[in-house]
């Protein structure tokens, strides 16, 4: 039998009950803005669009144009601010681009040929434009972060035969070959540079590809306004997807010796020869060749959980290596880094502290480009904690200078998506939490609020002052117990409270749709008494006056 959990049951108490015995009190001072923190960014309402490998999943989960599979219609009401899109996803049409099979092998001739194939107005961009324009139509504030984790195989003498099986066609012979043929052609050896001359050829071609991509984005007024960031790799510190396909997911950045070091209790330091740095610098050079004014910001690598990043000296060992260089490997240099990206899973970790540490260490805006409710995003706690995790992230990042945005993993496809695709498009508590934040919290300026009393550590609260004069609170209960909260919010008029309900997932596939009708709305009258609410286990509420 399915049990349900009310994420934010609202209880109105009498004046006497409100004045006595309440363990937690939230006091708001709307006149005192937090120093150094601007309005809550639209990009804190962000999602990842998934990468797919098989046609069935693409058809079911990709955010294709309206009327295709319901995903576009489901995401549009969120008015999303940040979309992280993987360029090698088939729906983008670039890595699977069916270029003519007459690419010359000579480097100079190849460059001339590729410029013709990917000129700004070339027909080969049609699928990319169609898909990206669909994303931009999700909201007026959408900013797309293009994630380029791997070079396309057509930078070499190959085309895909069967992408899902990792099989290529070698153009010279017409024979089907394993993906390893591309790795060998690129001069790689387990992400080390095995053949310098071959790797240099890949690097130069990769830079040209990024130059043409940036030039196309800048030539399209719609894309120029929305596709404003580009980043390299994915979780490059924990087995980065520099060379990847659907079968051979990862080639370890720091080699097989990393496991032995980890088991010995030592930090797993990179041992490669700067492969990722060289590709980042190639990407940087390519983008800057097309866009010297820097309107398309370059991200850093997609690092993994920042609290696992520290060595024994409490330094970011991976980022120090990548940016500043260590052990004889040159870093990219801070002058070549515009922004930082990191991932964070694990419900109880302090997202704001991670953003603050990264900003203080490197002085660059930080984007949390993946987060979810549990350590891997798959656990049974996802359903009841999804909305709470969204609220917790926004609360912590909104008060952190340098925290630029956050994207929930992921929008659709599979049992840990923001939208759960089975036979229909399903909406979760996280969906409605993002929707409420976008509608009431975004663009509000954080103001001072104090959570006091017994059990104060169980409640997180963000108070903002909107331009229309309204004071809005975002609350979440971090415990598995009901917590009663008294509210002291100066001003006239009643407190309007929105709560979110969703089911507990008892089994892996125990999901159901959360409908708009299940979102509770309550009105507490103004008066001398302190209004109070009861936040249910892992509760979330939005309170406005």
C-alpha positions in Angstrom: 0.0 0.0 0.0 1.3 3.4 -0.8 1.8 5.9 2.0 1.7 9.6 1.4 3.5 12.4 3.1 2.4 16.0 3.3 5.5 18.1 2.7 4.1 21.2 4.3 0.9 20.7 6.2 -0.3 24.1 7.4 -1.9 24.5 10.9 -3.5 27.7 12.1 -3.2 28.1 15.9 -5.0 30.3 18.3 -3.4 33.4 19.7 -2.6 31.6 23.0 -1.0 28.6 21.3 0.9 30.9 19.1 2.4 32.7 22.0 3.5 29.8 24.1 5.5 26.6 23.7 6.6 27.0 20.1 10.1 25.7 19.7 11.1 27.7 16.6 10.4 31.4 15.8 11.3 33.1 12.6 11.8 36.8 12.8 12.1 38.9 9.6 13.5 42.3 9.2 12.4 43.4 5.7 14.3 46.7 6.0 17.8 45.0 6.4 19.2 43.6 3.1 22.0 41.2 3.4 25.3 42.8 2.4 27.0 41.6 -0.8 24.1 39.5 -2.0 22.0 40.6 -4.9 18.5 39.5 -5.9 17.8 35.8 -6.2 18.8 34.9 -9.8 16.4 33.3 -12.3 19.3 30.9 -13.0 18.8 29.3 -9.6 15.7 27.7 -11.2 17.7 25.4 -13.5 17.5 21.9 -14.9 19.8 19.5 -16.8 18.5 18.2 -20.1 19.6 14.5 -20.2 22.0 12.9 -22.6 20.6 9.9 -24.4 22.0 7.1 -26.5 19.0 5.1 -27.8 16.2 6.4 -30.1 13.5 5.2 -27.8 14.7 7.2 -24.8 15.3 10.2 -27.0 11.7 10.0 -28.3 10.4 9.7 -24.8 12.5 12.1 -22.8 14.1 14.8 -24.9 12.7 18.3 -24.6 11.6 18.3 -28.2 9.3 21.0 -29.7 5.7 21.5 -28.5 3.3 18.8 -29.3 5.9 16.0 -29.5 6.0 14.2 -26.1 4.7 16.6 -23.5 8.0 17.6 -22.0 8.2 21.0 -23.5 4.6 21.7 -22.2 5.6 20.5 -18.7 8.7 22.6 -18.5 7.3 25.8 -19.9 5.4 26.8 -16.8 8.6 26.7 -14.8 10.0 29.7 -16.8 13.4 28.1 -16.3 16.5 30.3 -15.9 19.3 27.9 -16.5 19.5 24.9 -18.9 22.6 22.7 -19.0 22.6 20.9 -22.3 25.0 18.2 -23.4 26.3 18.9 -26.9 26.9 15.2 -27.6 23.3 14.3 -27.0 21.7 13.0 -30.3 18.9 15.5 -30.1 21.5 18.3 -30.6 22.5 16.8 -34.0 26.2 17.7 -33.8 28.1 14.6 -32.6 25.9 12.5 -34.9 26.2 14.9 -37.8 25.9 13.1 -41.1 28.7 15.1 -42.8 29.7 14.1 -46.3 32.1 11.2 -46.2 34.8 13.0 -48.1 36.6 14.7 -45.3 40.3 15.1 -46.3 42.9 13.8 -43.9 45.4 16.5 -44.6 45.1 19.1 -41.8 45.0 22.2 -43.9 42.5 20.7 -46.3 40.4 19.4 -43.4 40.2 22.9 -41.8 39.1 24.4 -45.1 36.5 21.5 -45.6 35.2 21.8 -42.0 34.8 25.6 -42.3 32.6 25.0 -45.3 30.5 22.3 -43.6 30.0 24.4 -40.4 29.8 27.9 -41.8 27.3 30.0 -39.7 24.6 29.6 -42.3 25.4 26.0 -43.3 22.5 23.6 -43.6 24.3 21.2 -41.2 23.2 23.3 -38.3 19.5 22.7 -38.9 18.9 20.1 -36.3 20.9 22.0 -33.7 19.0 25.2 -34.4 15.6 23.5 -34.2 16.4 21.9 -30.9 18.1 24.9 -29.3 15.3 27.3 -30.4 12.9 25.0 -28.7 14.9 25.3 -25.4 15.0 29.1 -25.7 11.2 29.2 -26.0 10.9 27.6 -22.5 11.2 31.0 -20.9 12.3 34.6 -21.5 15.2 34.2 -18.9 16.6 31.0 -20.2 20.4 30.8 -20.4 21.8 27.7 -22.0 25.1 26.3 -20.7 26.5 24.1 -23.5 28.4 21.2 -22.1 31.0 19.7 -24.4 32.3 16.6 -22.7 33.9 14.9 -25.7 35.2 15.7 -29.1 33.1 14.5 -32.1 34.4 11.4 -33.8 34.2 13.1 -37.1 37.2 15.3 -36.2 39.0 12.1 -37.3 38.4 9.9 -40.3 35.3 8.2 -38.8 31.6 8.3 -38.8 29.2 6.5 -36.5 28.1 3.0 -37.6 26.2 2.2 -34.3 26.7 4.8 -31.6 25.0 2.7 -29.0 27.3 -0.2 -29.6 30.4 2.1 -29.9 31.1 1.1 -33.5 32.5 3.5 -36.1 33.0 3.3 -39.8 36.5 4.1 -41.0 36.1 6.3 -44.0 39.3 5.0 -45.9 38.4 1.4 -45.7 34.6 1.5 -45.2 35.0 -1.1 -42.4 33.3 -1.1 -39.1 35.8 -0.5 -36.2 35.7 -0.2 -32.5 35.6 3.2 -30.8 39.2 2.5 -29.7 40.2 3.4 -33.2 39.3 7.0 -32.5 41.2 6.9 -29.2 44.2 5.6 -31.0 43.9 8.2 -33.8 43.7 11.0 -31.2 47.0 9.9 -29.7 45.6 9.0 -26.3 46.6 6.4 -23.8 44.1 6.2 -20.9 43.7 9.9 -21.1 47.5 10.4 -21.3 49.0 11.9 -24.4 50.5 8.8 -26.0 51.4 10.3 -29.3 52.1 14.1 -29.1 51.8 14.7 -32.9 48.5 12.9 -33.1 47.1 14.6 -30.0 48.2 18.0 -31.4 46.2 17.3 -34.5 43.1 16.5 -32.4 43.6 19.7 -30.3 43.8 21.9 -33.3 40.7 20.4 -34.9 38.8 20.6 -31.6 39.7 24.3 -31.3 38.4 24.9 -34.9 35.2 23.0 -34.1 34.6 25.2 -31.0 35.4 28.3 -33.1 32.7 27.4 -35.6 30.2 26.5 -32.9 30.7 29.9 -31.2 30.6 31.7 -34.6 27.2 30.1 -35.4 25.8 30.9 -32.0 26.8 34.6 -32.4 25.4 34.8 -35.9 21.9 33.7 -34.7 20.2 36.5 -32.7 18.1 34.0 -30.7 21.1 31.8 -29.7 23.3 34.8 -29.1 20.9 36.0 -26.4 20.4 32.6 -24.7 23.4 30.2 -25.3 25.8 32.2 -23.2 28.1 29.7 -21.5 30.2 26.7 -22.6 32.0 24.2 -20.4 34.3 21.2 -20.9 34.0 17.7 -19.5 31.9 16.1 -16.9 33.0 15.2 -13.4 36.6 15.3 -14.7 38.1 14.8 -11.2 36.4 11.4 -10.7 36.8 9.8 -14.1 36.0 12.6 -16.5 34.2 11.9 -19.7 36.8 13.3 -22.0 36.5 10.3 -24.4 33.1 8.6 -24.1 30.4 6.7 -25.8 27.4 4.9 -24.4 29.4 1.7 -23.8 32.8 2.9 -22.7 31.5 5.6 -20.4 34.8 6.8 -18.9 38.5 6.7 -19.3 39.9 7.6 -15.9 41.5 11.0 -15.8 44.1 9.9 -13.3 44.6 6.4 -14.4 44.3 3.0 -12.7 46.7 3.9 -10.0 44.1 6.2 -8.5 42.2 3.2 -7.0 45.3 1.9 -5.2 46.0 5.4 -3.8 42.4 5.7 -2.6 42.4 2.3 -0.9 45.7 3.3 0.8 43.9 6.4 2.2 45.8 8.8 0.0 44.2 11.5 -2.2 43.8 10.3 -5.7 46.0 12.8 -7.6 45.9 13.2 -11.3 48.8 11.4 -13.1 48.0 12.3 -16.7 50.1 14.7 -18.8 47.7 17.7 -18.9 45.4 16.2 -21.5 42.3 18.0 -20.1 44.2 21.3 -19.7 45.3 21.1 -23.3 41.8 20.5 -24.5 40.4 23.3 -22.3 42.9 25.7 -23.8 42.0 24.5 -27.3 38.4 25.2 -26.5 39.2 28.5 -25.0 41.3 29.5 -28.1 38.5 28.4 -30.4 35.7 30.3 -28.6 37.9 33.4 -28.3 38.8 33.3 -32.0 35.1 33.7 -32.8 34.2 35.8 -29.8 37.1 37.9 -28.6 34.8 40.1 -26.4 33.8 37.1 -24.2 30.1 37.2 -24.6 30.1 33.4 -24.4 31.6 32.6 -21.0 33.8 29.6 -20.7 33.3 27.4 -17.7 35.7 25.3 -15.9 35.7 21.5 -15.7 32.6 19.8 -14.3 34.2 18.8 -10.9 32.5 16.4 -8.6 31.5 16.8 -5.0 33.5 19.7 -3.6 33.7 18.3 -0.1 35.5 15.3 -1.5 38.0 17.6 -3.2 40.3 18.4 -0.3 43.6 16.9 0.3 45.3 16.7 3.7 46.2 20.4 3.5 42.5 21.4 2.9 43.2 22.4 -0.7 41.2 21.7 -3.8 43.7 19.2 -5.1 42.0 18.6 -8.5 41.2 22.3 -9.2 44.6 23.4 -8.1 46.1 20.9 -10.5 43.8 21.9 -13.3 44.0 25.7 -12.9 47.4 26.4 -11.3 49.3 23.3 -12.2 51.2 20.9 -10.0 53.8 18.1 -10.2 55.2 19.5 -13.4 51.9 19.7 -15.2 51.0 23.2 -16.4 47.5 24.5 -15.4 45.2 26.5 -17.6 45.9 29.7 -15.7 43.3 31.7 -13.9 43.2 34.3 -16.6 41.7 31.7 -18.9 38.9 30.8 -16.5 35.6 32.7 -16.5 33.5 30.6 -14.2 33.5 27.3 -12.2 31.1 24.4 -12.2 30.6 21.7 -9.7 28.3 18.9 -8.8 26.9 18.0 -5.4 24.9 15.0 -4.3 24.1 14.1 -0.8 21.1 15.8 0.9 22.8 17.0 4.0 25.8 18.8 2.5 26.0 22.6 2.7 25.7 23.8 -0.9 26.3 27.4 0.1 29.5 26.6 1.9 30.8 24.8 -1.2 30.0 27.8 -3.4 31.7 30.1 -0.9 34.8 28.0 -0.7 35.2 27.8 -4.5 34.6 31.5 -4.9 37.1 32.4 -2.2 39.7 30.0 -3.6 39.5 31.0 -7.3 37.5 34.3 -7.4 35.1 33.1 -10.1 31.3 32.8 -10.2 30.3 29.3 -9.3 27.5 27.2 -10.9 26.1 24.1 -9.2 25.3 22.3 -12.4 24.0 19.0 -10.9 22.2 18.3 -7.6 19.5 16.0 -6.4 18.0 14.6 -3.3 20.2 11.6 -2.6 23.8 10.5 -3.1 23.2 9.2 -6.6 19.8 10.6 -7.4 18.2 7.1 -7.5 17.2 6.5 -3.9 13.7 6.0 -2.5 14.0 9.3 -0.6 14.0 11.3 -3.8 10.2 11.8 -3.9 9.7 13.1 -0.4 13.0 15.1 -0.4 13.0 16.4 -3.9 11.1 19.6 -3.1 13.0 20.1 0.1 16.4 19.7 -1.7 15.3 22.4 -4.2 14.4 24.7 -1.4 17.5 24.0 0.5 19.8 24.7 -2.5 18.0 28.0 -3.3 18.1 29.2 0.4 21.8 28.5 0.8 23.0 29.8 -2.6 20.8 33.0 -2.5 22.8 34.2 0.5 26.2 33.3 -0.9 28.2 35.9 -2.9 29.7 34.3 -6.0 27.0 31.6 -6.3 25.6 32.2 -9.8 23.1 29.4 -10.5 22.0 25.8 -9.9 20.6 23.1 -12.2 18.6 20.2 -10.8 19.5 16.8 -12.2 17.6 16.1 -14.3 14.6 17.4 -16.3 13.2 14.2 -17.6 13.9 10.6 -18.3 14.1 7.9 -15.7 13.2 7.5 -12.1 15.3 10.4 -10.9 14.1 13.2 -13.2 12.4 16.4 -12.3 9.7 15.2 -14.7 9.2 11.4 -14.5 8.4 9.9 -17.8 6.4 6.7 -17.9 3.4 6.6 -20.2 2.7 10.2 -19.4 4.7 13.2 -18.2 4.7 13.2 -14.4 5.3 16.1 -12.2 7.1 15.8 -8.8 7.3 17.9 -5.7 10.6 19.3 -6.9 8.8 20.5 -10.0 6.3 22.5 -7.9 9.0 23.8 -5.6 10.9 25.2 -8.5 7.6 26.7 -9.9 6.8 28.4 -6.6 10.4 29.7 -6.2 10.3 31.1 -9.8 7.0 32.8 -9.3 7.5 34.3 -5.8 11.2 34.2 -4.8 13.2 35.0 -7.9 14.3 38.7 -8.3 13.6 39.2 -4.5 16.5 40.7 -2.5 17.5 38.6 0.5 16.8 40.3 3.8 17.7 39.5 7.4 15.8 36.8 9.1 16.6 35.0 12.4 15.6 31.5 13.3 15.6 31.0 17.0 14.4 28.7 19.7 14.7 25.0 20.4 15.1 23.1 17.2 16.2 26.1 15.2 18.8 24.0 13.4 16.0 21.9 11.9 14.6 24.9 9.9 16.2 26.7 7.0 14.6 30.0 5.9 15.2 32.5 3.2 13.4 35.8 3.4 13.3 38.2 0.4 11.9 41.6 -0.3 10.3 41.9 -3.8 10.1 45.1 -5.8 6.3 45.2 -5.3 7.0 45.5 -1.5 6.0 42.0 -0.6 8.0 40.0 1.9 8.3 36.3 1.0 9.7 33.4 3.0 10.9 30.1 1.7 11.0 27.5 4.6 12.1 23.9 4.7 12.2 21.4 7.6 15.3 19.3 7.6 14.1 16.6 9.9 11.8 13.7 9.7 9.6 15.1 12.5 6.9 17.7 12.4 8.2 21.1 13.5 6.0 24.0 14.6 7.1 27.4 13.5 5.9 30.9 14.7 6.2 33.7 12.2 7.1 37.3 12.9 6.8 39.1 9.6 6.2 42.9 9.9 3.5 44.4 7.6 -0.2 44.6 7.1 -2.4 41.9 5.6 -2.6 38.2 6.0 0.1 35.6 5.4 -0.4 33.6 2.3 1.0 30.1 2.6 1.6 27.5 -0.1 2.4 23.9 0.7 3.4 21.0 -1.4 2.2 17.4 -1.1 3.6 14.3 -2.8 3.9 10.5 -2.2 6.5 8.5 -0.4 8.2 6.2 -2.9 8.2 2.8 -1.1 9.6 1.0 -4.1 11.9 2.0 -6.9 9.0 2.4 -9.4 6.5 3.7 -6.9 5.8 7.1 -8.4 2.7 9.0 -9.3 1.9 12.4 -10.7 1.5 15.3 -8.4 -1.2 17.6 -9.6 -1.8 21.3 -9.2 -4.9 20.5 -7.1 -2.7 18.9 -4.5 -0.8 22.0 -3.7 -2.4 23.5 -0.6 -3.0 27.2 -0.1 -3.9 28.7 3.3 -4.5 32.3 4.5 -3.5 33.4 8.0 -5.2 36.6 9.2 -3.0 39.5 10.3 -3.1 40.5 14.0 -1.2 40.9 17.2 -0.8 37.2 17.6 2.1 35.3 16.0 0.7 33.2 13.2 2.1 29.7 13.3 2.4 26.8 10.9 3.4 23.1 11.3 6.0 22.0 8.9 5.7 18.2 8.3 8.7 16.0 8.0 10.9 17.3 5.3 8.4 20.1 4.9 8.5 23.0 2.4 6.4 26.1 2.5 6.3 29.5 0.7 4.9 32.3 2.9 4.1 35.8 1.5 2.9 39.0 3.0 
